Amino acid sequence: MMKFLSPLFLAALVACTSAPANRLEFSPVSSELRIRALVGSVMVRTVSLPTYAASEEVAVEISPGVIGTSADILWADDPERAVTLSMTQQLDEILNATVGPEPWPFVGLPDVAVDVRVTQMLAGTDGSFRLSGQYFVGGDGISFRNSSHSFDIVEPLSGEGSQAIANAKARAVLRLSEDIARRLGR
């Protein structure tokens, strides 16, 4: 049988909990680029991020080689999910193809899968945001050449604080999506 908690205990419990953190939205940026796709469908696998970038805390470089975070402000969505869905949306806008995230939401298999592995996604002490890593494009059952490509994208931080980081991150992800779209189009 469940017992009710006393009002005094509830008040003490509430007093011990910390104030909720603010949430920072990562909003995708739209592209002006339009490309005719060489494939009919594209699946974007869940983007792999380094541990610090996959955390809900906003990470920044505090000195060369040292990454810090603060629990005062958190990303509004799981970073891997947010980046994956942003890239999916951007590729869908750019290409004249059916684009979806992993797990594939459509019947049948996609023509190609895009697998992005990020090695660095960080606002640096130099006033820039760096997105680097490698992505892989693979066809399954169609004549599309499997390929791998490195990327190293640097976007300036326009302003200070977490909103400047979110804006630079959005621009960097857009540039990566446009690069991937060019590989899938003509």
NUVEXZA-769765 format. One record per residue (C-alpha): chain; residue in one letter; z, x, y. Coordinates in Angstrom, 3 decimals, always signed. Each point is the difference from the previous one (the first is absolute). Layout:
N
<kette:A&rest:A&w:Z&u:X&v:Y>
...
REM end
This chain:
186
<kette:A&rest:M&w:+0.000&u:+0.000&v:+0.000>
<kette:A&rest:M&w:-1.004&u:+1.362&v:+3.410>
<kette:A&rest:K&w:+2.731&u:+0.444&v:+2.599>
<kette:A&rest:F&w:-0.598&u:-0.382&v:+3.716>
<kette:A&rest:L&w:+0.546&u:+3.030&v:+2.234>
<kette:A&rest:S&w:+2.732&u:-0.340&v:+2.600>
<kette:A&rest:P&w:-1.097&u:-0.195&v:+3.655>
<kette:A&rest:L&w:+2.010&u:+3.152&v:+0.772>
<kette:A&rest:F&w:-1.864&u:+1.953&v:-2.728>
<kette:A&rest:L&w:-3.378&u:-1.268&v:+1.260>
<kette:A&rest:A&w:+0.834&u:+1.061&v:+3.567>
<kette:A&rest:A&w:+0.978&u:+3.485&v:-1.212>
<kette:A&rest:L&w:-3.231&u:+0.257&v:-2.037>
<kette:A&rest:V&w:-2.162&u:-0.951&v:+2.982>
<kette:A&rest:A&w:+1.843&u:+2.485&v:+2.226>
<kette:A&rest:C&w:-0.721&u:+2.820&v:-2.475>
<kette:A&rest:T&w:-3.748&u:-0.602&v:-0.175>
<kette:A&rest:S&w:-2.145&u:+1.878&v:+2.468>
<kette:A&rest:A&w:-2.248&u:-1.725&v:+2.480>
<kette:A&rest:P&w:-3.491&u:-0.654&v:-1.328>
<kette:A&rest:A&w:-2.626&u:+2.545&v:+0.926>
<kette:A&rest:N&w:-2.964&u:-0.871&v:+2.170>
<kette:A&rest:R&w:-3.352&u:-0.255&v:-1.763>
<kette:A&rest:L&w:-3.207&u:+1.681&v:+1.173>
<kette:A&rest:E&w:-3.290&u:-1.681&v:-0.788>
<kette:A&rest:F&w:-2.951&u:+2.063&v:-1.179>
<kette:A&rest:S&w:-2.993&u:-1.956&v:+1.279>
<kette:A&rest:P&w:-3.471&u:+0.912&v:-1.259>
<kette:A&rest:V&w:-2.641&u:+0.909&v:+2.568>
<kette:A&rest:S&w:-3.436&u:-1.622&v:-0.256>
<kette:A&rest:S&w:-3.144&u:+2.065&v:-0.301>
<kette:A&rest:E&w:-3.271&u:-0.418&v:+1.850>
<kette:A&rest:L&w:-1.808&u:+1.734&v:-2.877>
<kette:A&rest:R&w:-2.224&u:-2.115&v:-2.293>
<kette:A&rest:I&w:-1.603&u:+1.569&v:-3.068>
<kette:A&rest:R&w:-2.198&u:-1.350&v:-2.768>
<kette:A&rest:A&w:+1.856&u:+0.724&v:-3.251>
<kette:A&rest:L&w:-1.610&u:+1.668&v:-3.007>
<kette:A&rest:V&w:+2.302&u:-2.060&v:-2.250>
<kette:A&rest:G&w:+0.878&u:-3.669&v:-0.280>
<kette:A&rest:S&w:+3.762&u:+0.338&v:-0.401>
<kette:A&rest:V&w:+2.725&u:+2.522&v:+0.816>
<kette:A&rest:M&w:+3.617&u:+0.150&v:-1.168>
<kette:A&rest:V&w:+2.494&u:+1.965&v:+2.088>
<kette:A&rest:R&w:+2.705&u:+1.355&v:-2.272>
<kette:A&rest:T&w:+3.544&u:+0.081&v:+1.357>
<kette:A&rest:V&w:+0.059&u:+2.906&v:+2.447>
<kette:A&rest:S&w:+2.295&u:+2.801&v:-1.188>
<kette:A&rest:L&w:+2.245&u:+1.325&v:+2.787>
<kette:A&rest:P&w:+2.461&u:+2.901&v:+0.101>
<kette:A&rest:T&w:+3.621&u:-1.083&v:-0.518>
<kette:A&rest:Y&w:+0.906&u:+0.229&v:+3.693>
<kette:A&rest:A&w:-3.040&u:-2.087&v:+1.021>
<kette:A&rest:A&w:+0.572&u:-2.576&v:-2.763>
<kette:A&rest:S&w:+3.534&u:-0.642&v:+1.236>
<kette:A&rest:E&w:+0.646&u:-2.946&v:+2.271>
<kette:A&rest:E&w:+1.568&u:+2.364&v:+2.529>
<kette:A&rest:V&w:-2.336&u:+1.432&v:+2.641>
<kette:A&rest:A&w:-0.349&u:+3.741&v:-0.662>
<kette:A&rest:V&w:-0.658&u:+2.644&v:+2.666>
<kette:A&rest:E&w:-0.147&u:+3.764&v:+0.025>
<kette:A&rest:I&w:+3.109&u:+1.220&v:+1.842>
<kette:A&rest:S&w:-0.821&u:+3.703&v:-0.272>
<kette:A&rest:P&w:-2.727&u:+1.888&v:-1.866>
<kette:A&rest:G&w:+0.363&u:-0.889&v:-3.676>
<kette:A&rest:V&w:+2.963&u:-2.344&v:+0.515>
<kette:A&rest:I&w:-0.473&u:-3.769&v:-0.235>
<kette:A&rest:G&w:+2.587&u:-2.405&v:+1.323>
<kette:A&rest:T&w:+0.459&u:-3.769&v:-0.079>
<kette:A&rest:S&w:+2.226&u:-2.540&v:+1.643>
<kette:A&rest:A&w:+1.231&u:-3.235&v:-1.516>
<kette:A&rest:D&w:-0.051&u:-1.586&v:+3.479>
<kette:A&rest:I&w:-3.629&u:-1.036&v:-0.344>
<kette:A&rest:L&w:-1.811&u:-0.809&v:-3.230>
<kette:A&rest:W&w:-3.594&u:-0.850&v:-0.853>
<kette:A&rest:A&w:-0.484&u:-3.770&v:-0.186>
<kette:A&rest:D&w:-1.803&u:+0.251&v:-3.366>
<kette:A&rest:D&w:+0.010&u:+2.400&v:-2.925>
<kette:A&rest:P&w:-2.110&u:+2.918&v:+1.331>
<kette:A&rest:E&w:-2.156&u:+0.396&v:-3.137>
<kette:A&rest:R&w:-0.747&u:-3.726&v:-0.027>
<kette:A&rest:A&w:-0.696&u:-0.082&v:+3.763>
<kette:A&rest:V&w:-2.413&u:+2.959&v:-0.096>
<kette:A&rest:T&w:-1.765&u:-1.342&v:-3.103>
<kette:A&rest:L&w:-0.491&u:-3.449&v:+1.534>
<kette:A&rest:S&w:-1.089&u:+1.501&v:+3.323>
<kette:A&rest:M&w:-2.657&u:+2.126&v:-1.702>
<kette:A&rest:T&w:-1.117&u:-2.973&v:-2.099>
<kette:A&rest:Q&w:-0.404&u:-2.155&v:+3.114>
<kette:A&rest:Q&w:-1.833&u:+2.729&v:+1.904>
<kette:A&rest:L&w:-2.405&u:+0.779&v:-2.866>
<kette:A&rest:D&w:-0.651&u:-3.725&v:-0.375>
<kette:A&rest:E&w:-0.914&u:-0.222&v:+3.706>
<kette:A&rest:I&w:-2.194&u:+3.108&v:-0.056>
<kette:A&rest:L&w:-1.874&u:-0.488&v:-3.278>
<kette:A&rest:N&w:-2.092&u:-2.935&v:-1.143>
<kette:A&rest:A&w:+1.818&u:+0.057&v:-3.355>
<kette:A&rest:T&w:+2.870&u:-1.828&v:-1.663>
<kette:A&rest:V&w:+3.094&u:+2.136&v:+0.601>
<kette:A&rest:G&w:+3.423&u:-0.589&v:-1.518>
<kette:A&rest:P&w:+3.251&u:+1.848&v:-0.672>
<kette:A&rest:E&w:+1.507&u:+0.986&v:-3.315>
<kette:A&rest:P&w:+0.647&u:-2.032&v:-2.102>
<kette:A&rest:W&w:-3.570&u:-1.248&v:+0.260>
<kette:A&rest:P&w:+0.238&u:-3.634&v:+1.164>
<kette:A&rest:F&w:-3.453&u:-1.084&v:-1.205>
<kette:A&rest:V&w:-1.549&u:-0.833&v:-3.353>
<kette:A&rest:G&w:-1.713&u:+2.951&v:-1.687>
<kette:A&rest:L&w:+0.224&u:+3.660&v:+0.906>
<kette:A&rest:P&w:-0.847&u:+1.576&v:+3.370>
<kette:A&rest:D&w:-3.031&u:+2.286&v:+0.229>
<kette:A&rest:V&w:+2.087&u:+2.854&v:+1.380>
<kette:A&rest:A&w:+3.651&u:+0.867&v:+0.533>
<kette:A&rest:V&w:+1.342&u:+2.044&v:+2.900>
<kette:A&rest:D&w:+3.154&u:+2.000&v:-0.701>
<kette:A&rest:V&w:+1.693&u:+1.593&v:+3.044>
<kette:A&rest:R&w:+2.680&u:+2.685&v:-0.410>
<kette:A&rest:V&w:+1.674&u:+0.933&v:+3.265>
<kette:A&rest:T&w:+1.702&u:+3.398&v:+0.262>
<kette:A&rest:Q&w:+1.066&u:-0.302&v:+3.634>
<kette:A&rest:M&w:+0.570&u:-3.035&v:+2.229>
<kette:A&rest:L&w:+2.212&u:+1.163&v:+2.802>
<kette:A&rest:A&w:+0.571&u:+0.055&v:+3.750>
<kette:A&rest:G&w:+0.371&u:+3.674&v:+0.908>
<kette:A&rest:T&w:+1.906&u:+1.895&v:+2.632>
<kette:A&rest:D&w:-3.381&u:+0.935&v:+1.529>
<kette:A&rest:G&w:-0.585&u:-3.553&v:+1.282>
<kette:A&rest:S&w:-2.460&u:-0.985&v:-2.717>
<kette:A&rest:F&w:-0.032&u:-2.133&v:-3.117>
<kette:A&rest:R&w:-1.541&u:+1.594&v:-3.110>
<kette:A&rest:L&w:-1.431&u:-1.831&v:-3.007>
<kette:A&rest:S&w:-1.301&u:+2.287&v:-2.735>
<kette:A&rest:G&w:-0.670&u:-0.075&v:-3.707>
<kette:A&rest:Q&w:-2.797&u:-0.849&v:-2.381>
<kette:A&rest:Y&w:-1.810&u:-3.127&v:-1.133>
<kette:A&rest:F&w:-2.041&u:-0.725&v:-3.088>
<kette:A&rest:V&w:-2.843&u:-2.467&v:-0.461>
<kette:A&rest:G&w:-0.829&u:-0.962&v:-3.551>
<kette:A&rest:G&w:-2.537&u:-2.376&v:-1.464>
<kette:A&rest:D&w:+0.648&u:-1.791&v:-3.251>
<kette:A&rest:G&w:-3.077&u:-1.148&v:-1.861>
<kette:A&rest:I&w:-2.421&u:+0.427&v:+2.895>
<kette:A&rest:S&w:-2.070&u:+2.965&v:+1.051>
<kette:A&rest:F&w:+2.206&u:+1.148&v:+2.864>
<kette:A&rest:R&w:+0.893&u:+3.669&v:+0.088>
<kette:A&rest:N&w:+3.726&u:+0.738&v:-0.319>
<kette:A&rest:S&w:+1.173&u:+2.154&v:+2.879>
<kette:A&rest:S&w:+3.060&u:+1.443&v:+1.683>
<kette:A&rest:H&w:+0.433&u:+0.724&v:+3.696>
<kette:A&rest:S&w:+2.696&u:+1.691&v:+2.077>
<kette:A&rest:F&w:+1.041&u:-1.339&v:+3.386>
<kette:A&rest:D&w:+2.050&u:+1.381&v:+2.873>
<kette:A&rest:I&w:+0.243&u:-2.416&v:+2.902>
<kette:A&rest:V&w:+1.926&u:+0.761&v:+3.173>
<kette:A&rest:E&w:+0.700&u:-2.675&v:+2.615>
<kette:A&rest:P&w:+1.838&u:+0.658&v:+3.275>
<kette:A&rest:L&w:+3.255&u:-1.843&v:+0.583>
<kette:A&rest:S&w:-0.563&u:-2.001&v:+3.174>
<kette:A&rest:G&w:+3.502&u:-0.350&v:+1.334>
<kette:A&rest:E&w:+3.330&u:+0.490&v:-1.705>
<kette:A&rest:G&w:+2.039&u:-1.872&v:-2.515>
<kette:A&rest:S&w:-0.675&u:-2.026&v:-3.083>
<kette:A&rest:Q&w:-2.726&u:-2.220&v:+1.490>
<kette:A&rest:A&w:-2.063&u:+3.098&v:+0.867>
<kette:A&rest:I&w:+0.389&u:+1.134&v:-3.623>
<kette:A&rest:A&w:-1.085&u:-3.412&v:-1.324>
<kette:A&rest:N&w:-3.063&u:-0.034&v:+2.283>
<kette:A&rest:A&w:-1.070&u:+3.531&v:-0.976>
<kette:A&rest:K&w:+0.531&u:-0.813&v:-3.679>
<kette:A&rest:A&w:-2.203&u:-3.097&v:+0.334>
<kette:A&rest:R&w:-2.782&u:+2.016&v:+1.666>
<kette:A&rest:A&w:+0.209&u:+2.711&v:-2.684>
<kette:A&rest:V&w:-0.215&u:-2.541&v:-2.837>
<kette:A&rest:L&w:-3.018&u:-1.583&v:+1.709>
<kette:A&rest:R&w:-1.749&u:+3.374&v:+0.206>
<kette:A&rest:L&w:+0.656&u:+0.540&v:-3.717>
<kette:A&rest:S&w:-1.345&u:-3.480&v:-0.833>
<kette:A&rest:E&w:-3.147&u:+0.701&v:+2.017>
<kette:A&rest:D&w:-0.508&u:+3.316&v:-1.841>
<kette:A&rest:I&w:+0.366&u:-1.743&v:-3.363>
<kette:A&rest:A&w:-2.401&u:-2.762&v:+1.091>
<kette:A&rest:R&w:-2.634&u:+2.596&v:+0.891>
<kette:A&rest:R&w:+0.255&u:+1.382&v:-3.567>
<kette:A&rest:L&w:-0.539&u:-3.496&v:-1.409>
<kette:A&rest:G&w:-2.887&u:-0.930&v:+2.262>
<kette:A&rest:R&w:-3.352&u:+1.125&v:+1.240>
REM end
